[in-house]
Amino acid sequence: MSIKENLRKIKAQLPEAVKLVAVSKTKPNEDIMQAYETGHTVFGENKVQELVAKYEALPKDIEWHMIGHLQRNKVKFIAPFVYLVHGVDSFKLLKELNKEGKKQDRIINCLLQFHIAEEETKFGLDMQEAREMLDSQEYKELTHINTMGVMGMATFTDNEQVVSREFHHLKAIFDELKSQYFSSKGDFKEISMGMSGDYPLAIKEGSTMIRVGSSIFGGRN
Ligand SMILES: *Cc1c(COP(=O)(O)O)cnc(C)c1O
């Protein structure tokens, strides 16, 4: 099937409240334009250099999401335009985003990434780190970031019970943070979870944002 058909099919099945981030990493601009021509304007990339190059080449009404691990020394390259940074996994990174947001006179939207998978290698905060950060005076003084929710990646496995349990855990983390830190903040509302292989499970567990690449654009090398 074509990119356009894949995209239309996935979108037709999505609940209204779930936002689709089309993950275009490694794919050429022509592929992104195929998706764009259907009216889709939300794309995700995981490498800073590629994200900047695509931003510069492609239509300016695209909403760009940085979904991968972000190094602090690269924040400055995306700060002028990025819509949402999914993978905030340290206070240091959040402070850097704030600093560069300030320089650009814009507020950068962020999601706190949590470690929910069994695998050791995945990046992310744990609840204690998140609490320490959110309790700190320093966090409260950040003026140029907007914490919009949480993000996580489940273990890469066929075992649906494991995957569902991990997504359920992220939803519980979100609910707890929402009630303890963000109860009066209406835009703390996003739970970014679910990829090509597991997004139906993620939606069942309360995802509000799925990040889907290969099911739209085909496999990557
Ligand atoms: C690549 C990637 C995705 C999309 O993966 P697919 O399996 O191709 O849908 C989602 N989230 C992150 C963080 C990724 O790096």
The ligand as an ORCA input file, in Angstrom:
! r2SCAN-3c Opt
* xyz 0 1
  C      11.341      5.022     15.570
  C      10.522      5.412     16.735
  C       9.127      5.243     16.722
  C       8.359      4.638     15.566
  O       8.675      3.285     15.409
  P       7.854      2.344     14.406
  O       8.015      1.004     15.002
  O       8.510      2.491     13.082
  O       6.456      2.803     14.393
  C       8.424      5.674     17.826
  N       9.032      6.217     18.890
  C      10.352      6.387     18.941
  C      10.960      7.016     20.141
  C      11.155      5.985     17.875
  O      12.477      6.170     17.934
*
